[in-house]
Amino acid sequence: MNTITAENLPEYVYLHADEDLVFSEEKTRVVHNSNLYSEEYIGMQDNPGLTEGHIDENGELKNYKFTNRESNEFFLVYSYTYEEGIYGVEFVSKNRTYPNTELTRHKQIYTYGWLNDEQFVYSVKGKGIYYYNAKTRVLRTLIEGNGNFKINGLEGTKLLYDDTSINLR
């Protein structure tokens, strides 16, 4: 086994034995993310036209949000394109009490809404309906299958979707 010394290092190799490079990179990431989730950034991501719906290529009104309820604890930050729909969903703690998280299991959301300040329900077309608790970071499957799973609203404790419903209790 060869011992690495300053004399036998190739000239393109740099050593920083006195610095934890993983820790250094993590510090950079945290500073970057704290700037990324500033009020200005979240304001730029806000798209009120999307919450009211948009007209699709067939002239039909599409509405992704099934409730007008917002969370007092979290900003919902996402990206949207006409081709992909809603993707890259992140939950940003408004007062930085909770860790910021993102949905990584599903890349595209078909319909969504807040049940209260921490409980977020969403559907993925052709996959199912899911529940995410933004405070505890617990993701649960409510129903799976290959239907449309368009969430239409709430009726008491029933979540209405497609032509049926599921009890949330």
CORQUIVEN-V294217 format. One line per field, one symbol per residue. phi: phi as a letter, one per 20 degrees, with the letter a starting at -180 (. if undefined). psi: psi as a letter, one per 20 degrees, with the letter a starting at -180 (. if undefined). A space follows every 50 residues. Layout:
# CORQUIVEN-V294217
phi: ???
psi: ???
This chain:
# CORQUIVEN-V294217
phi: .eeecffdeffedcdcfeceffffffffffffffffefgfffffffcfff feobeefenefdcedebefdeedceddbdbcffemebmfcddffdmfdff cbedfdecdecbaeebfcdddbccgmcqdccceffemedceebcrdefle fdqdcmeeeebldbbceee
psi: pqpprhhjpqijpppmhjpohggghhgggggghhhhkrhgghhhhpnhhh hirrpaijjqppohpiqiprpihqqoprqpqhgibprlpqoppgjkhqqp rqoihphppgqrqphaiiopprqopjgapqppohgikppqpgqqakahlo piaqndjpopqckarppi.
